[in-house]
Each structure stands twice: as structure tokens, then as C-alpha cells.
Amino acid sequence: RIADAHHNLGTTNRLLNLLDKSEEHLQIAIGIKTSELGGGHESVAESMNSLSLTMKLNGREDDSKEYHRRSMRIFHDNKELERINAGGGTMVAGNKGGIFK
């Protein structure tokens, strides 16, 4: 998948200390994943978390914290979804935001 390729390029560029290029690829990965999978998907959170690390290394502490916070919220929400589904809850059809009845 193209989004995964951009994520991997972002990671590779970060390891090579090409931080601006890393941010660029990770932003593209986030955009594609959000469009294809929805903003609450764990794959989006993984790319956001990687972008957070890159931003921190690039001296962008405030932006880094924001992406880290957003990624942790997605991971948390997905764990709650798993917990509720394991307990027999049902998700309201068509709602990716995790609204249950």
C-alpha cells in the first residue's frame, strides 16, 4: 500500500536524520490512511506517533506533543472499543466514532 510505503520512508528518513523529509512522508501517510481507513484507525495513530517522534527530534516540541496526544487518544479509544465489543456491546451502524447502544 502507498500509505505504508510513505510511513516506511518517513521512518527511514528519520533514522538518516533527514527530519523534514521524514515529516513530509509521515504527513502523506496520515492523510492517505485517514482518507482510506478513517481518522480513528490504529494505523493512523501509528503514523501520528512516528510523526510525533520526528517532530520532537526536529525541535518542534509543541507539535510533537499534540500528535502524541492524538495518537494516544486513538489507541485508547480502540482499546475501549475492543473492551465493549468483548462485553457484548453493539456499535451503532455506520458510526466510526465509537457510539454504542
Wavefront OBJ file of the C-alpha trace (Angstrom):
o trace
v 0.000 0.000 0.000
v 1.107 3.520 -0.764
v 0.381 4.816 2.751
v 2.598 2.124 4.274
v 5.377 2.987 1.822
v 5.217 6.637 2.917
v 5.233 5.592 6.573
v 8.318 3.439 5.961
v 10.032 6.238 4.028
v 9.275 8.586 6.917
v 10.829 6.179 9.395
v 13.876 5.585 7.200
v 14.408 9.312 6.679
v 14.156 9.881 10.443
v 16.831 7.235 11.034
v 19.007 9.012 8.452
v 18.342 12.302 10.296
v 16.505 13.721 7.268
v 13.797 15.065 9.533
v 11.991 17.454 7.168
v 11.695 14.687 4.558
v 10.557 12.296 7.284
v 7.785 14.695 8.360
v 6.681 15.102 4.747
v 6.306 11.345 4.184
v 4.580 10.773 7.506
v 2.087 13.580 6.837
v 1.281 11.972 3.477
v 0.860 8.582 5.168
v -1.512 10.089 7.736
v -3.558 11.783 5.017
v -3.927 8.631 2.947
v -4.682 6.412 5.933
v -7.240 8.867 7.288
v -8.946 9.016 3.917
v -8.947 5.248 3.416
v -9.440 3.938 6.961
v -10.931 6.823 8.926
v -9.244 9.058 11.464
v -9.787 6.663 14.365
v -7.877 3.725 12.904
v -4.847 2.411 14.791
v -2.741 2.605 11.624
v -3.341 6.368 11.577
v -2.256 6.508 15.227
v 0.938 4.611 14.435
v 1.897 7.182 11.790
v 0.939 10.054 14.099
v 3.102 8.600 16.839
v 6.024 8.293 14.423
v 5.465 11.874 13.282
v 5.447 12.968 16.927
v 8.887 11.456 17.461
v 10.222 13.063 14.278
v 8.866 16.468 15.284
v 10.447 16.158 18.720
v 13.814 15.350 17.162
v 13.310 18.295 14.788
v 12.830 20.712 17.712
v 9.065 21.059 17.329
v 8.102 20.101 20.876
v 4.586 21.621 20.905
v 3.593 19.984 17.609
v 5.149 16.727 18.810
v 3.047 16.741 21.979
v -0.143 17.379 20.011
v 0.429 14.455 17.628
v 1.417 12.230 20.529
v -1.771 13.180 22.401
v -3.908 12.499 19.323
v -2.271 9.123 18.678
v -2.729 8.045 22.303
v -6.403 9.053 22.162
v -6.916 6.819 19.102
v -5.118 3.889 20.757
v -7.198 4.398 23.922
v -10.477 4.641 22.011
v -9.690 1.456 20.085
v -8.943 -0.412 23.324
v -12.286 0.781 24.701
v -13.975 -0.456 21.506
v -12.366 -3.873 21.973
v -13.453 -3.958 25.617
v -17.047 -3.020 24.817
v -17.274 -5.489 21.933
v -15.904 -8.255 24.167
v -18.659 -7.433 26.657
v -21.410 -7.774 24.088
v -21.992 -4.094 23.277
v -23.181 -3.253 19.789
v -21.921 -0.335 17.769
v -24.440 1.947 16.137
v -24.321 1.129 12.417
v -22.218 3.431 10.280
v -20.641 5.288 13.173
v -16.858 5.047 13.278
v -16.723 7.319 16.290
v -17.467 4.528 18.749
v -21.077 5.327 19.733
v -22.744 2.332 21.329
v -26.250 1.415 22.345
l 1 2 3 4 5 6 7 8 9 10 11 12 13 14 15 16 17 18 19 20 21 22 23 24 25 26 27 28 29 30 31 32 33 34 35 36 37 38 39 40 41 42 43 44 45 46 47 48 49 50 51 52 53 54 55 56 57 58 59 60 61 62 63 64 65 66 67 68 69 70 71 72 73 74 75 76 77 78 79 80 81 82 83 84 85 86 87 88 89 90 91 92 93 94 95 96 97 98 99 100 101
